[in-house]
Amino acid sequence: MIEYENLARLNEPFFEDYKKAFSETLESGWFILGNKVKQFEEQYSDYCGIKHTIGVANGLDALTLSLKAFDFEKDSEVIVPSNTYIATVLSILHCGCRPILVEPDLETYNINPALIEEKITPKTKAIMVVHLYGKLCDMDKIEDIACRYGLKVIEDCAQSHGASYKGKRSGSFGDFGAHSFYPTKNLGALADAGAVTCRDDALDEKIRTLRNYGSTVKYYNDEVGYNSRLDEMQAAFLSVKLKHLNAINNHKRNLAALYNQGLNKEFIKPNVHADYYDVYHIYCIRHPKRDKLREYLLRNNIKTEIHYPVAPNKQKAMKGILDTQPTPIAEEIHRTALSLPVSFYHTLNDVEQVISVMNKF
Ligand SMILES: *Cc1c(COP(=O)(O)O)cnc(C)c1O
């Protein structure tokens, strides 16, 4: 059986270092907002090439606090890709803003910059871009639009740790980068964890305050804040894994290159372009008979996933909220997309096996 993912096997190379990090943190007796978080924040800032990192509880909070930091008035509009994971949309709703869906480019699966301007109104305040599957968005065009219309840019970097565009890393473009370290992500922790990156000192301070009850001095609350802190244990584990992130990404890129070479033309493969360093959080192909293909692979002991089976505006929770915005391109992706095994623990041989089975479909 070739599994889609196996978190124990994925983390096995780091077990010894995790155990050391666990003991150190346990024995320190300091579990919330201490040296481990501070150290990881510095390391991650260096890695992304940005001034500030603020550790938070998870990716959804990273998105929500980023948006919250601007205090947009109620019913402000925020542009977001129509095929994103639901978290991006939820963060907008949790801030009292309206998600305005923009369709993706069918080549890259990322927000199509050519479709953004027609959705901008006087109420538009920000663009939330999502670097889906580990490929960055076309940031030159997006920054140009944001600049011309005076919009804030927030990057959803949950799937793009270490990915870059024209040599610049994920999380270093927008006003904020929102990062998830959910265990399956390329830089995954051993529980929920997340971070916000930014370059502005005042915004850095704002997120630090918001994540900690709106407080900078213990028991004095300056803002209506949250409890959304990265804990010391996860920060210690993340510092261990960050040292190996480039190796993890390289391995996934090697597996992806093998798929790209080996798979028949009938499978629509991910776009590859010299400006983009993709990290393949997900290796997504498309096929008109996706469901049959998935069953066929399972019969041949190969597990796959679908990212995602239902578009955000078709979700039950979004009835009366998003379902008035038609998104045929997102729906086409949701109908045909299939994610193939591309974990750090999969071998080149595993992928060759998948290719050989797929080419007989
Ligand atoms: C995983 C993910 C999130 C949410 O992260 P959590 O840590 O699970 O809250 C947000 N956006 C995208 C695109 C994701 O893949």
The ligand as a Gaussian input file, in Angstrom:
#p B3LYP/6-31G(d) Opt

LIG

0 1
 C       -4.119000      24.572000       6.404000
 C       -4.583000      25.815000       5.802000
 C       -5.093000      26.875000       6.581000
 C       -5.444000      26.753000       8.033000
 O       -4.439000      26.419000       8.889000
 P       -4.790000      25.801000      10.318000
 O       -3.468000      25.796000      11.013000
 O       -5.377000      24.453000      10.117000
 O       -5.756000      26.732000      10.995000
 C       -5.388000      28.066000       5.948000
 N       -5.247000      28.213000       4.617000
 C       -4.795000      27.223000       3.837000
 C       -4.646000      27.459000       2.359000
 C       -4.466000      25.980000       4.392000
 O       -4.028000      24.989000       3.593000

